[in-house]
């Protein structure tokens, strides 16, 4: 049985020293122009020092109009490279893989923040987003690729495409939000074409040893589990990505669709023929026991969110005590400050009901 502390090789780039990855977590700490702040630098590098084999940034937008939240890290311009270079070097100095998550919020971009209507694969009455023209879709594709090139220039080991949670790549994949009739619409292969073209472009433009992953949702957002299983299986068979990060919300729950009940979401994806592609899972993996259960259920590695907020050294704590359980909630603000959360991140965590103790 694979141990949480066994190294893990990828098709491209260096191996990961263990099976713990820091989930890409919104933290609101970057400067308004998307450049890296000292607070965000401290938050991320503390996790690398704390033993995570992969340290991933928050969702980092590839176009200015793709902003999803205030204080978001940017990678849409060369002005971001200096801070990203500092960050990549510090993460890699801790023997942790340095990964940028590439993102565009699409119809979920707040109009008041971006100063224009948000965009979507097709017009969206609910959000007021307008559908992208064909040249704009091609530009979006190229801007994801350009962002990966910037990440490589900054010294990162790789990038993860954010294709989950109802953001723009997920909006393309979903038949509910993508009603295009050109080559970027239609069946699941047409709707996922932009993802395929981004993957091919990154592989063509970045070095052979550049790590490339993708985060996907299995359900919600108009997604159908059967289609998502088919897409994931195709990506695994084609082996152009190094890993697929399935964001399951609850790794051990059963699917929402009646026809797929009887097995956990983890089992549905762990049962696919992954070949050389690694499978990561996220969702309520908060204890050492849950992390081991995910590996025993067939995952190759786990992405840890809330417990990484509570304990920057969560992997080291699990190594010292396999039964480790995080501090109970609500937690004192002083504890989170000591764990590397700056004022903006701490205020954001206060919006999570029951997470931060009232003073």
PyMOL commands that set and color helices and strands:
alter all, ss='L'
color gray80, all
select helices_A, chain A and resi 38-49+64-66+78-92+106-108+111-114+134-153+168-173+188-191+193-205+225-238+258-260+265-270+288-296+306-310+314-320+333-338+343-349
alter helices_A, ss='H'
color red, helices_A
select strands_A, chain A and resi 20-22+54-61+97-103+119-120+130-131+158-163+211-217+243-247+278-282+301-304
alter strands_A, ss='S'
color yellow, strands_A
deselect
rebuild
show_as cartoon
